[in-house]
Amino acid sequence: MASAQELSDFLSSIEQRAFKQAVYAVRDDDAALDIVQDAMIKLAEKYSDRPAGELPLVFTRILQNRIHDWFRRQKVRNAWVTLFSSMGKKTDENDDFDPLEQLSAPDDSQIHQDGSQKMEQSQLLQALESEISKLPVRQREAFLMRYWDELSITDTAKAMNCSEGSVKTHCSRATQSLAKALKLKGITL
């Protein structure tokens, strides 16, 4: 059983990574903060009796479930908003907000893109997001920590409570799965 101090230390250590992972998934800082807080509260309330070594995996599962719950709620909300907005006249070009269009390039290259390039980039990001969400939990966790959070193999292994070899295996399988899935969709990087 994890002590109160071990639980507190764990939550402090995972806070930033969890927030980054949630922001990556939902693309909304406020929603990501709510998701992480909900996941931390659930861990403390329901799973504080678990050994300290199990906390990273349990927390990751809780966080992923909270992210999926958020998407389900958004889907329902968007269905109703779309139904009601289609009844009225569209007065502003920003009425149809797409978070993927808000991703900015490192330089001003996006300004010089034509509509087809922007559409292609949007579709690529959507396909990548979709395939990342299909990865098994451990592969997705390792992939996001290594390539999104830019953690070292050692830090990722500690966070996942596994060996460095397991992290390498999970990352390798994740990148192979993503490459294969994108190739099947006709996308080559």
N, C-alpha and C positions, 0 to 999 in steps of 0.2 A: 504494500500500500504506500503510495506517495504521501510524504508529509506535506503540510500546508506550505512550508518553505520551498520544497522541491517543486510543487505545483506552481507557486508564484514565480520561481526562477525559470521554470520551463516556459510559462506564458510570456515572461519578459523577453526571453531569448527568441521566441518564435514570432513575436509581434510584427516586426518589420517585414519578414519574409512572407508571412501570411497576408499582410496588407498588400504587398506587391503582387502576390499571386491572385488575390481577389480583384485588384485593380486591373490586372491583365485580363481576367475573365470577363468582368462586367463593364469595364471602361468608364467607371463613375466613382470618384473618390469617396463621396458620401455613402453611396450604397456599399462600397467595399468596406468602409469602416464599420457600418452596421453589421455586415455579414461576419466580419472578423470578431466583433464584440459578441454577437450571438453565439458564434462557435466557441469562444472562450468561456462564456457563461454556461453553455451546455456541458462543456468538458468539466468545469468546476462543480456543477450541480450533479451530473449523472455519472461521471467517470473518475472522480477523485479517489475512489477506492482502488484503482488500478495501480500496478507497480510503475515506478517512474520511467522505466525502460519502455513501457508500452504507450506512454503519452504521445510521442510524436506521430505514430501511426494512427492512433485513435483520433487525435486532433486533425490530422490530414483528412481522414474520412469524414469527420464532422464538417470541416470547412468545405470540402467538395460537395457534400449534401446540401449545405446552406447555399452554395453558389447555384446548384441545380434548382433548388427551391426558388431562388430569386428569378432565374430565367423562366420558370413556369409561371410565376406571378406576372412577370413582364409580358409574357405571351398572351395571357388572358387580358391584362390591362390594355395592351396594344390592339387586341381584337376589338374591344369596345371603343377605344379611341378612334380606330380606323372606321368603324361603322358610323359613329356619330360625326366624324369629320367629313366623311364622304357625303353627308346630307347637306352640309353647308358649302359655301363658295370658298375656295382657297384664296386667301388674301395675301399671304406672305409666303415667300419661297422657302422659308425655314420651317414651315409647318410640318414637313416630312423630314424629321431629323434622323440621320443615320450615323451612329457613332463611328463606324468604320471610315466615313469620309472625313472625320476630324483628325485622323492620324496625319501628322505632318512629316514631310521628308526633311532630312538634315539640312538641306539648303533650299533655295527657292525653285528647285526643279519642278515642283508641283504646279507652279504658276504657268509654266510653259507646256504643260501636258494638255493634250486635247481630250475631248470627252471619252474617246475610246480607250486612251491610256488610263484615265481615272477609273473607268468601268473595269478594265482589266485588273488594276491594282485592288480595287474593292472586291472583285470576285476571288482573286488570289488570297487575300486576307480572310475572306469568309470561308473559303475551302480549307485553309490552314487551321483556322479556329475550329471548324467542324471536326477535322481529323485529330487535332490535339484533344478535343473532348472525348473522342472515341478510344483513346489509348487506355490501357489498363491503369489503375490507380498508381501503382508503384512506378510504372514507366513515365506516366505524366508527371508525377511528383519529382522524379529524378531529372527529367527533361527540363521542367520549369525552373527548378533550383539551379541546375548547371548553366542553362543557356538564357534564361530570363533574369534570374536573380544574380547570375554570374558568380555563384559560390564555387569554391574549389571542390575537388573530389573528396578531400578529407572532411570539409565542413558539411558537404551534402551527405556523406556517409554517417556522420554524427547526427545530423538532423533526422535522417531516415532510420537511424538505429540499425545500420547494416554495415557490411564490409565495403571497402573501397572497390573491390572487384565487382560486388553486386551493383554498385552505382554505375560503373562502367558498362556492365551488361545491360542494365535497364536503359541507360542513355543510348547505347548502340542499337538495342531493339526498337526503341522509340523512334530514332532517326531513320532506321530502315523501314519501319512501318509507315512513317510519314512520307518518306520518299516513294515507297511503293503505291500508297494510296493516292498521292498527288499525280504520279505517273499514270495511274489508271484513269484519272480525270483529264489526262492530256496536258498536265502542267509539269514542265521541267525547269529546274532552277540552276 
